[in-house]
Amino acid sequence: MRRYIRLHKIFIKQDLKKLMEYKVDFLLGAIGFLLTQAVQIFCLGIIFSTIPALCYAVNGTVVDSWTFNEVLFIYGFSLIPKGIDHLFFDNLWGLGYWIVDKGDFDKYLTRPINSWFYVLCEKFCVDALGEIIVGISLLVYSTLSMPSEIAGSINWLRVLPVIAVIPFAVMIFTSIKTATAAISFWTKRSGHVTHMCYMTNEFAKYPVKIYNKVVKTAITYFLPFALTAYYPAIYILRGESGWSLPVTILISAVLFLISQLIWRRGLRAYESAGS
């Protein structure tokens, strides 16, 4: 374990050296990300400028509702585990799009190191720090601007178990990317499958109650991004869905084991490719 931690530090140092050589690329990437988030938050603000709250109704009766600040809190929280995964483990995208297809995966098999770890940690995406900072900023802003009756009802001790669960939320992102990227061992390219599954996390930025049962079940148990965003955020805000914290740990462990099984079987099926 110590050896892998030391190697990961070396990979990070190498990527930081590259960053110093290509500062403009980093700045453009960071600006692009900030603009994307700004547009999404701006659109959210436009929606809430016309309605007092996002409501969930059953047979015409409002059962639950969320203010703009609460939705913004959920949105901000969703960026934190996603940003941590982006920061440390984003190289898995390359596996599905070009590494296997071009035959570049061979180098990962010729080094005295676990191939999955090598792919996972080869790239350190510093621009993901912006994602994490934006997420934390939205949490702080939404909390400070909440009506006093909502902010006063929050028990901040609930933050502690949520913080403990964040690594498992990150594991959900990483495991889904691992499983879908490993499909490329059979198909040569699987980036679009990874993208399709990964983008499901966009649903988790909003209260899951507003979706139908199919979508709600899918983003809670099968592609469980709701466990990385909505459920922990609403637990902090209202103390609801406390059951989701142990479930997050359980499902993340199951997804990790499944992703490793797919990875190992994919390695057996891998045939070098390239032009």
Contacts in CASP RR format, 6 or more apart in sequence:
PFRMAT RR
TARGET T0000
AUTHOR 0000-0000-0000
METHOD contacts of the structure
MODEL  1
MRRYIRLHKIFIKQDLKKLMEYKVDFLLGAIGFLLTQAVQIFCLGIIFST
IPALCYAVNGTVVDSWTFNEVLFIYGFSLIPKGIDHLFFDNLWGLGYWIV
DKGDFDKYLTRPINSWFYVLCEKFCVDALGEIIVGISLLVYSTLSMPSEI
AGSINWLRVLPVIAVIPFAVMIFTSIKTATAAISFWTKRSGHVTHMCYMT
NEFAKYPVKIYNKVVKTAITYFLPFALTAYYPAIYILRGESGWSLPVTIL
ISAVLFLISQLIWRRGLRAYESAGS
4 114 0 8 1.000
4 117 0 8 1.000
7 113 0 8 1.000
7 117 0 8 1.000
7 121 0 8 1.000
8 121 0 8 1.000
11 121 0 8 1.000
11 122 0 8 1.000
11 123 0 8 1.000
11 124 0 8 1.000
12 124 0 8 1.000
15 123 0 8 1.000
15 124 0 8 1.000
15 126 0 8 1.000
16 124 0 8 1.000
16 126 0 8 1.000
19 26 0 8 1.000
19 126 0 8 1.000
26 126 0 8 1.000
26 127 0 8 1.000
29 127 0 8 1.000
30 127 0 8 1.000
30 130 0 8 1.000
33 127 0 8 1.000
33 130 0 8 1.000
33 131 0 8 1.000
34 130 0 8 1.000
34 134 0 8 1.000
37 79 0 8 1.000
37 131 0 8 1.000
37 134 0 8 1.000
40 75 0 8 1.000
41 72 0 8 1.000
41 75 0 8 1.000
41 138 0 8 1.000
44 68 0 8 1.000
44 71 0 8 1.000
44 72 0 8 1.000
44 75 0 8 1.000
45 68 0 8 1.000
48 54 0 8 1.000
48 68 0 8 1.000
48 71 0 8 1.000
52 67 0 8 1.000
53 65 0 8 1.000
53 66 0 8 1.000
53 67 0 8 1.000
53 68 0 8 1.000
54 65 0 8 1.000
54 66 0 8 1.000
54 67 0 8 1.000
54 71 0 8 1.000
54 206 0 8 1.000
54 207 0 8 1.000
54 210 0 8 1.000
55 62 0 8 1.000
55 64 0 8 1.000
55 65 0 8 1.000
56 62 0 8 1.000
56 63 0 8 1.000
56 64 0 8 1.000
56 65 0 8 1.000
56 207 0 8 1.000
56 209 0 8 1.000
56 210 0 8 1.000
57 63 0 8 1.000
63 209 0 8 1.000
64 207 0 8 1.000
64 209 0 8 1.000
66 74 0 8 1.000
66 207 0 8 1.000
67 146 0 8 1.000
67 147 0 8 1.000
67 150 0 8 1.000
69 142 0 8 1.000
69 143 0 8 1.000
69 145 0 8 1.000
69 146 0 8 1.000
69 147 0 8 1.000
69 150 0 8 1.000
70 142 0 8 1.000
70 146 0 8 1.000
70 150 0 8 1.000
70 237 0 8 1.000
71 206 0 8 1.000
71 207 0 8 1.000
72 138 0 8 1.000
72 141 0 8 1.000
72 142 0 8 1.000
73 138 0 8 1.000
73 139 0 8 1.000
73 142 0 8 1.000
73 143 0 8 1.000
73 146 0 8 1.000
73 233 0 8 1.000
73 236 0 8 1.000
73 237 0 8 1.000
74 205 0 8 1.000
74 206 0 8 1.000
74 207 0 8 1.000
74 229 0 8 1.000
74 230 0 8 1.000
74 233 0 8 1.000
74 234 0 8 1.000
75 138 0 8 1.000
75 205 0 8 1.000
75 206 0 8 1.000
76 134 0 8 1.000
76 135 0 8 1.000
76 136 0 8 1.000
76 138 0 8 1.000
76 139 0 8 1.000
76 142 0 8 1.000
76 205 0 8 1.000
76 233 0 8 1.000
77 135 0 8 1.000
77 139 0 8 1.000
77 229 0 8 1.000
77 232 0 8 1.000
77 233 0 8 1.000
77 236 0 8 1.000
78 201 0 8 1.000
78 204 0 8 1.000
78 205 0 8 1.000
78 228 0 8 1.000
78 229 0 8 1.000
78 230 0 8 1.000
78 233 0 8 1.000
79 131 0 8 1.000
79 132 0 8 1.000
79 134 0 8 1.000
79 135 0 8 1.000
79 138 0 8 1.000
80 132 0 8 1.000
80 135 0 8 1.000
80 136 0 8 1.000
80 166 0 8 1.000
81 166 0 8 1.000
81 169 0 8 1.000
81 170 0 8 1.000
81 172 0 8 1.000
81 173 0 8 1.000
81 228 0 8 1.000
81 229 0 8 1.000
82 131 0 8 1.000
82 173 0 8 1.000
82 201 0 8 1.000
82 228 0 8 1.000
83 128 0 8 1.000
83 131 0 8 1.000
83 132 0 8 1.000
84 128 0 8 1.000
84 132 0 8 1.000
84 166 0 8 1.000
84 170 0 8 1.000
85 170 0 8 1.000
85 173 0 8 1.000
85 174 0 8 1.000
85 177 0 8 1.000
86 125 0 8 1.000
86 128 0 8 1.000
86 131 0 8 1.000
87 124 0 8 1.000
87 125 0 8 1.000
87 126 0 8 1.000
87 128 0 8 1.000
87 129 0 8 1.000
87 131 0 8 1.000
87 132 0 8 1.000
88 120 0 8 1.000
88 121 0 8 1.000
88 124 0 8 1.000
88 125 0 8 1.000
89 120 0 8 1.000
89 121 0 8 1.000
89 173 0 8 1.000
89 174 0 8 1.000
89 177 0 8 1.000
90 123 0 8 1.000
90 125 0 8 1.000
90 128 0 8 1.000
91 119 0 8 1.000
91 120 0 8 1.000
91 121 0 8 1.000
91 122 0 8 1.000
91 123 0 8 1.000
92 119 0 8 1.000
92 120 0 8 1.000
92 174 0 8 1.000
92 177 0 8 1.000
92 178 0 8 1.000
92 181 0 8 1.000
92 194 0 8 1.000
93 177 0 8 1.000
93 181 0 8 1.000
93 191 0 8 1.000
93 194 0 8 1.000
94 181 0 8 1.000
94 191 0 8 1.000
95 105 0 8 1.000
95 119 0 8 1.000
95 181 0 8 1.000
95 182 0 8 1.000
95 184 0 8 1.000
96 180 0 8 1.000
96 181 0 8 1.000
96 183 0 8 1.000
96 184 0 8 1.000
96 189 0 8 1.000
96 190 0 8 1.000
96 191 0 8 1.000
96 194 0 8 1.000
97 189 0 8 1.000
97 191 0 8 1.000
98 104 0 8 1.000
98 189 0 8 1.000
99 105 0 8 1.000
99 119 0 8 1.000
99 184 0 8 1.000
100 184 0 8 1.000
100 185 0 8 1.000
100 188 0 8 1.000
100 189 0 8 1.000
100 270 0 8 1.000
100 273 0 8 1.000
101 184 0 8 1.000
101 188 0 8 1.000
101 189 0 8 1.000
101 273 0 8 1.000
101 274 0 8 1.000
102 273 0 8 1.000
102 274 0 8 1.000
102 275 0 8 1.000
103 272 0 8 1.000
103 273 0 8 1.000
103 274 0 8 1.000
105 115 0 8 1.000
105 270 0 8 1.000
105 272 0 8 1.000
106 272 0 8 1.000
108 115 0 8 1.000
108 118 0 8 1.000
108 119 0 8 1.000
109 115 0 8 1.000
111 118 0 8 1.000
115 267 0 8 1.000
116 178 0 8 1.000
116 260 0 8 1.000
116 263 0 8 1.000
120 174 0 8 1.000
120 178 0 8 1.000
143 151 0 8 1.000
143 154 0 8 1.000
144 151 0 8 1.000
150 237 0 8 1.000
153 238 0 8 1.000
154 236 0 8 1.000
154 237 0 8 1.000
155 239 0 8 1.000
156 236 0 8 1.000
158 235 0 8 1.000
158 236 0 8 1.000
158 239 0 8 1.000
159 236 0 8 1.000
161 245 0 8 1.000
162 232 0 8 1.000
162 235 0 8 1.000
162 236 0 8 1.000
162 245 0 8 1.000
165 232 0 8 1.000
165 245 0 8 1.000
165 248 0 8 1.000
165 249 0 8 1.000
166 232 0 8 1.000
168 248 0 8 1.000
168 249 0 8 1.000
168 252 0 8 1.000
168 253 0 8 1.000
169 227 0 8 1.000
169 228 0 8 1.000
169 232 0 8 1.000
169 248 0 8 1.000
169 252 0 8 1.000
170 228 0 8 1.000
171 252 0 8 1.000
171 253 0 8 1.000
171 255 0 8 1.000
171 256 0 8 1.000
172 224 0 8 1.000
172 225 0 8 1.000
172 227 0 8 1.000
172 228 0 8 1.000
172 248 0 8 1.000
172 251 0 8 1.000
172 252 0 8 1.000
172 255 0 8 1.000
173 198 0 8 1.000
173 201 0 8 1.000
173 225 0 8 1.000
173 228 0 8 1.000
174 256 0 8 1.000
174 259 0 8 1.000
175 252 0 8 1.000
175 255 0 8 1.000
175 256 0 8 1.000
175 258 0 8 1.000
175 259 0 8 1.000
176 194 0 8 1.000
176 197 0 8 1.000
176 198 0 8 1.000
176 223 0 8 1.000
176 255 0 8 1.000
176 259 0 8 1.000
177 194 0 8 1.000
177 198 0 8 1.000
178 259 0 8 1.000
178 260 0 8 1.000
178 262 0 8 1.000
178 263 0 8 1.000
179 255 0 8 1.000
179 258 0 8 1.000
179 259 0 8 1.000
179 262 0 8 1.000
179 263 0 8 1.000
180 190 0 8 1.000
180 191 0 8 1.000
180 193 0 8 1.000
180 194 0 8 1.000
180 197 0 8 1.000
180 198 0 8 1.000
181 190 0 8 1.000
181 191 0 8 1.000
181 194 0 8 1.000
182 190 0 8 1.000
182 259 0 8 1.000
182 262 0 8 1.000
182 263 0 8 1.000
182 266 0 8 1.000
183 190 0 8 1.000
183 193 0 8 1.000
183 262 0 8 1.000
184 190 0 8 1.000
184 191 0 8 1.000
185 266 0 8 1.000
185 267 0 8 1.000
185 269 0 8 1.000
185 270 0 8 1.000
186 266 0 8 1.000
186 269 0 8 1.000
188 273 0 8 1.000
197 223 0 8 1.000
200 218 0 8 1.000
200 219 0 8 1.000
200 223 0 8 1.000
200 225 0 8 1.000
201 225 0 8 1.000
201 228 0 8 1.000
201 229 0 8 1.000
203 211 0 8 1.000
203 215 0 8 1.000
203 219 0 8 1.000
203 225 0 8 1.000
203 226 0 8 1.000
204 219 0 8 1.000
204 225 0 8 1.000
204 226 0 8 1.000
204 228 0 8 1.000
204 229 0 8 1.000
204 230 0 8 1.000
205 229 0 8 1.000
205 230 0 8 1.000
206 230 0 8 1.000
207 230 0 8 1.000
207 234 0 8 1.000
208 215 0 8 1.000
208 216 0 8 1.000
208 219 0 8 1.000
208 220 0 8 1.000
208 226 0 8 1.000
208 230 0 8 1.000
208 231 0 8 1.000
209 216 0 8 1.000
211 219 0 8 1.000
216 226 0 8 1.000
219 225 0 8 1.000
219 226 0 8 1.000
220 226 0 8 1.000
220 227 0 8 1.000
220 231 0 8 1.000
221 251 0 8 1.000
224 248 0 8 1.000
224 251 0 8 1.000
224 255 0 8 1.000
227 244 0 8 1.000
227 247 0 8 1.000
227 248 0 8 1.000
227 251 0 8 1.000
227 252 0 8 1.000
228 248 0 8 1.000
231 241 0 8 1.000
231 242 0 8 1.000
231 244 0 8 1.000
231 245 0 8 1.000
231 248 0 8 1.000
232 244 0 8 1.000
232 245 0 8 1.000
232 248 0 8 1.000
234 240 0 8 1.000
234 241 0 8 1.000
235 241 0 8 1.000
235 242 0 8 1.000
235 244 0 8 1.000
235 245 0 8 1.000
END
